[in-house]
Structures are given as C-alpha cells and as structure tokens.
Amino acid sequence: MAGAIALLIVVFLILEALPALQHIGLFRFFTDSSWNPTEGLYNLTPMLWGTLLAMAGSVLIATPLGIMSAVFCHYYAPPVVAQLYRRLIELLAGIPSVVYGFWGLVVLVPLITRIQAPGTSLLAGIAILTIMILPTIALTADASLAKVSSDYLRGAAALGLSRWATVWGVVFPAAKSGLFTGLILETGRAIGETMAILMVCGNVVQTPKSLFEPMRTLTANIALEMAYATGDHRSALFVSGLVLMAIIVMLVAAAEVISKGRIYD
C-alpha cells in the first residue's frame, strides 16, 4: 500500500511537471542565468545547492551528536538521567517546525547578526535543521543500541575491554544497520523541511558562498510561489518537486547499495 502511494505521488509530479519539461526543456532548469519566471528564466541550481548545503551541514553535526547522546544514555548516564534525557528528546521531536522557525527568527538570527549581517543565512538554516533532525537520529540510535544482545556485552567484559572499547568495537558494529537507518531518515527530513528553513534563511535565490549569506531551498521556493504561480511557472515548481524526489530516490538507492555491500563483506 505504501509503495502504491509513493508511485501515485511520482506519477502526479510527472504529470504536473510535464508541461514545463515540454515547453522549457530539462536542461534550462540548470543552465538559465537565474530563477525569474516572469522573464522566462527557470534556473533551479542555486536553490538545489542551498538545499544540499543545508542538509549536509546539519547531518554532519547532528549525526555524531545523536549517536553519542544514545551512547551516553545506555552506557554512561545514571538510569534516572537517561530516562529524563529520552523524554526531553521525544519532546523535541514533537515540536512543530513553525515553532522552530519562529525561535530561530527571534533568537538565532539576531545572534548571527551580531557576528555578520544579515543573520538570515545558510548558517541559521544549518543550525535550525540540526536541532530538528537531532531527535530522529538520537531516538533511532537509542533503539538500535537497546537491541544489541547482552551476550556481546558480557563477552566484551570477559575479555576485559574498557567501556569505550566495548562501544566502539562491539556495540557499533552490532547496531550499524539501525544507525544507518537513522542516518537515512534524518537526511530525508533535512531535505524535505520547509517552514523553519523558509523563516531563517533569507530566501534570496543565490548559491551561498559563505555560511553567512542568505539563500533559498527548493522546498521554500515551492511554498513561497505556489500560491500565485500559473502556467509554466506552476509547472516548473512541480519540476522542483521532481528534483527533490530524485534526490530521495538516489539517497535510498545509495543506502541499499551500501547495506548490501556491508552484508556481503
């Protein structure tokens, strides 16, 4: 059933994007001088770069933080502290994205402005996304570590391994499948996030050359322009959706290939 729904979504996107692909052509979405539909310019490349940079930055920060927090809860923290920490992470996961965006706009952006104006920037987007995807990897890692067999831990203790040596040499290899799943899930959320990123990144259509420059993601572009877009402009926004879907498909395919490679090894 889930597969059929995903297939229907892809078919819908293709049908809606087809007029733009026929009238404009695929290559112009990556070769036009800018994104300005009123003048017939449809370059998605700056927004694609913004999406990928914000995603990559947040995943690189959130992944080690989330995994280490799970390790802390399971192997270092007292039970009361670990339980409280898990509840806080679950609460963090339930906060609506617009609340994250509002907090970022009134707290985070002014802090960045003190360092370098305008504040609404790639850095703000990375920071917000990191906080938003942290519960995904932290809770997934926590569940993965909980499934590691106690026999492995007893064997490591019998060998005289230190606590960190046990975590690094025994627990991580045993839990790698779940940890990798958490990585895929957090990456997917980072790519698809819209409202918070729209509120803190400045929404300037350009490829950011530094962390302090404003930018716009593909999802924010769709949210900003779909309400008034018509004709080829509207259809071009569905092309943006197709590009996002293609990124997710490539991500899942890469995950499948890596997983099979690990199994064979």
C-alpha positions as CSV (number, residue, x, y, z in Angstrom):
1,M,0.0,0.0,0.0
2,A,2.8,2.4,0.9
3,G,4.6,1.6,-2.3
4,A,1.4,2.3,-4.3
5,I,1.0,5.7,-2.6
6,A,4.6,6.6,-3.4
7,L,4.2,5.6,-7.0
8,L,1.0,7.7,-7.3
9,I,2.8,10.7,-5.9
10,V,5.6,10.3,-8.5
11,V,3.1,9.9,-11.3
12,F,1.3,13.0,-10.1
13,L,4.5,15.0,-10.0
14,I,5.5,13.9,-13.5
15,L,2.1,14.8,-15.0
16,E,2.1,18.2,-13.4
17,A,5.7,18.9,-14.4
18,L,5.3,17.6,-18.0
19,P,4.1,21.0,-19.5
20,A,7.3,22.8,-18.2
21,L,9.5,20.0,-19.4
22,Q,7.9,20.2,-22.8
23,H,7.9,24.0,-23.1
24,I,11.1,24.8,-21.3
25,G,13.2,21.7,-21.5
26,L,15.0,19.9,-18.8
27,F,18.5,21.5,-19.3
28,R,17.3,25.1,-18.9
29,F,16.4,24.3,-15.3
30,F,20.1,24.0,-14.7
31,T,21.6,26.4,-17.3
32,D,19.4,29.6,-17.3
33,S,21.0,32.7,-15.8
34,S,18.7,32.9,-12.8
35,W,15.3,32.0,-11.4
36,N,12.8,34.6,-12.6
37,P,9.7,33.0,-14.1
38,T,8.2,36.4,-15.1
39,E,11.1,36.8,-17.5
40,G,11.1,33.2,-18.6
41,L,14.2,32.1,-16.5
42,Y,13.9,28.9,-14.5
43,N,17.4,28.0,-13.1
44,L,17.0,25.7,-10.1
45,T,20.7,25.3,-9.4
46,P,21.1,28.0,-6.7
47,M,18.2,26.5,-4.8
48,L,19.4,23.0,-5.3
49,W,22.8,24.0,-3.8
50,G,21.1,25.7,-0.9
51,T,19.1,22.5,-0.2
52,L,22.2,20.3,-0.4
53,L,24.4,22.5,1.7
54,A,21.9,23.0,4.5
55,M,21.2,19.2,4.5
56,A,24.9,18.3,4.5
57,G,25.8,20.8,7.2
58,S,23.0,19.7,9.6
59,V,23.6,16.0,9.0
60,L,27.3,16.3,9.7
61,I,26.6,18.0,13.0
62,A,23.5,16.1,14.2
63,T,24.7,12.5,13.4
64,P,27.6,12.3,15.9
65,L,25.7,14.3,18.5
66,G,22.7,12.0,18.2
67,I,24.7,8.8,18.3
68,M,26.9,10.0,21.2
69,S,23.8,11.0,23.1
70,A,22.4,7.5,22.7
71,V,25.7,6.0,23.9
72,F,25.6,8.3,26.9
73,C,22.1,7.2,27.8
74,H,22.9,3.5,27.5
75,Y,26.4,3.2,28.9
76,Y,27.3,6.2,31.0
77,A,24.3,8.1,32.4
78,P,22.5,7.0,35.6
79,P,19.1,5.5,34.8
80,V,17.2,8.5,36.1
81,V,19.2,10.9,34.0
82,A,19.0,8.7,30.9
83,Q,15.2,8.4,31.2
84,L,14.8,12.2,31.7
85,Y,17.0,12.8,28.7
86,R,15.0,10.4,26.5
87,R,11.8,12.2,27.4
88,L,13.4,15.6,26.5
89,I,14.5,14.2,23.1
90,E,10.9,12.9,22.5
91,L,9.5,16.3,23.4
92,L,12.0,17.9,21.0
93,A,10.8,15.6,18.2
94,G,7.2,16.7,18.8
95,I,7.7,20.5,18.5
96,P,6.1,21.8,15.2
97,S,8.6,23.1,12.6
98,V,7.0,26.5,12.6
99,V,7.9,26.9,16.3
100,Y,11.5,26.1,15.5
101,G,11.4,28.6,12.7
102,F,9.9,31.3,15.0
103,W,12.5,30.6,17.7
104,G,15.2,30.8,15.1
105,L,13.9,34.1,13.7
106,V,13.7,35.9,17.0
107,V,16.7,34.3,18.8
108,L,19.1,32.7,16.5
109,V,19.1,35.2,13.6
110,P,19.8,38.2,15.9
111,L,22.7,36.2,17.4
112,I,24.2,35.6,14.0
113,T,23.6,39.2,13.0
114,R,26.0,40.2,15.8
115,I,28.7,38.2,14.1
116,Q,27.8,39.2,10.5
117,A,24.7,40.7,8.9
118,P,22.1,39.9,7.7
119,G,21.6,37.0,10.1
120,T,19.2,35.1,7.9
121,S,21.6,32.8,6.3
122,L,22.9,29.3,5.5
123,L,24.3,29.1,9.0
124,A,20.9,29.8,10.5
125,G,19.4,27.1,8.3
126,I,22.0,24.6,9.3
127,A,21.6,25.3,13.0
128,I,17.8,25.0,12.9
129,L,17.9,21.8,10.8
130,T,20.5,20.3,13.2
131,I,18.1,20.8,16.1
132,M,15.2,19.5,14.2
133,I,16.8,16.3,12.9
134,L,18.7,15.5,16.1
135,P,15.8,13.7,17.8
136,T,15.4,11.4,14.7
137,I,19.0,10.1,14.8
138,A,19.1,10.2,18.6
139,L,16.0,8.1,19.1
140,T,16.8,5.7,16.3
141,A,20.3,5.2,17.6
142,D,18.9,4.7,21.1
143,A,16.6,2.0,19.8
144,S,19.4,0.3,17.9
145,L,21.7,0.2,20.9
146,A,18.9,-1.2,23.0
147,K,18.7,-4.2,20.6
148,V,22.3,-5.2,20.9
149,S,22.5,-8.6,22.5
150,S,23.6,-8.6,26.2
151,D,25.8,-11.7,25.2
152,Y,28.0,-9.3,23.2
153,L,28.4,-7.1,26.3
154,R,29.2,-10.0,28.6
155,G,31.7,-11.3,26.1
156,A,33.4,-7.9,25.9
157,A,33.5,-7.7,29.7
158,A,35.0,-11.2,29.9
159,L,37.8,-10.0,27.5
160,G,38.5,-7.1,29.8
161,L,37.6,-4.4,27.3
162,S,37.0,-0.9,28.6
163,R,33.6,0.7,28.3
164,W,34.5,2.8,25.3
165,A,36.3,-0.1,23.6
166,T,33.2,-2.1,24.0
167,V,31.0,0.6,22.5
168,W,33.4,1.2,19.6
169,G,34.4,-2.4,18.8
170,V,31.3,-4.3,19.7
171,V,28.2,-2.2,20.0
172,F,28.6,0.0,16.9
173,P,29.2,-3.0,14.6
174,A,26.3,-4.8,16.0
175,A,24.0,-1.8,15.7
176,K,25.3,-0.5,12.4
177,S,22.1,-1.3,10.5
178,G,19.9,0.7,12.8
179,L,22.4,3.6,12.9
180,F,22.5,3.7,9.2
181,T,18.7,3.7,9.0
182,G,18.7,6.7,11.4
183,L,21.1,8.5,9.1
184,I,18.8,8.0,6.1
185,L,15.8,9.2,8.0
186,E,17.4,12.3,9.3
187,T,18.8,13.1,5.9
188,G,15.3,12.8,4.3
189,R,13.8,15.1,6.9
190,A,16.6,17.7,6.4
191,I,16.0,17.7,2.6
192,G,12.2,18.0,3.0
193,E,12.0,20.6,5.7
194,T,10.2,23.7,4.6
195,M,8.7,26.1,7.1
196,A,11.6,26.6,9.5
197,I,14.1,26.9,6.8
198,L,11.9,29.4,5.0
199,M,11.8,31.6,8.1
200,V,15.5,31.8,8.8
201,C,17.4,31.6,5.5
202,G,16.6,34.9,3.9
203,N,15.0,33.4,0.7
204,V,17.5,35.0,-1.7
205,V,17.9,33.0,-4.9
206,Q,21.7,32.6,-5.0
207,T,24.3,30.0,-4.4
208,P,25.7,30.8,-0.9
209,K,29.5,31.4,-1.0
210,S,29.8,31.5,2.8
211,L,27.8,30.4,5.9
212,F,26.6,34.0,6.4
213,E,25.0,34.5,3.1
214,P,21.2,34.2,2.6
215,M,19.8,31.5,0.3
216,R,16.7,29.7,-0.7
217,T,15.9,26.0,-0.7
218,L,13.8,24.1,-3.3
219,T,11.1,23.4,-0.7
220,A,11.0,27.0,0.5
221,N,10.7,28.1,-3.2
222,I,7.7,25.9,-3.7
223,A,6.0,27.1,-0.5
224,L,6.6,30.8,-1.4
225,E,5.5,30.8,-5.0
226,M,2.9,28.0,-5.4
227,A,0.0,30.2,-4.2
228,Y,0.2,32.6,-7.2
229,A,2.1,30.6,-9.8
230,T,0.3,29.8,-13.1
231,G,1.2,28.2,-16.4
232,D,4.8,27.2,-16.9
233,H,5.7,28.8,-13.6
234,R,3.4,26.5,-11.7
235,S,4.6,23.5,-13.7
236,A,8.2,24.5,-13.0
237,L,7.6,24.3,-9.3
238,F,6.5,20.7,-9.8
239,V,9.8,20.1,-11.5
240,S,11.4,21.3,-8.3
241,G,9.3,18.6,-6.5
242,L,10.6,16.0,-9.0
243,V,14.2,17.1,-8.3
244,L,13.6,16.6,-4.6
245,M,12.0,13.2,-5.2
246,A,15.0,12.2,-7.4
247,I,17.4,13.2,-4.5
248,I,15.4,11.0,-2.1
249,V,15.4,8.1,-4.6
250,M,19.2,8.4,-5.0
251,L,19.6,8.5,-1.3
252,V,17.6,5.3,-0.8
253,A,19.4,3.6,-3.7
254,A,22.8,4.5,-2.2
255,A,21.7,3.2,1.2
256,E,20.6,0.0,-0.4
257,V,23.9,-0.5,-2.2
258,I,25.9,0.3,0.9
259,S,23.8,-2.0,3.0
260,K,24.3,-4.9,0.5
261,G,28.0,-4.2,0.4
262,R,28.2,-4.4,4.2
263,I,26.2,-7.6,4.2
264,Y,28.5,-9.2,1.6
265,D,31.6,-8.1,3.4
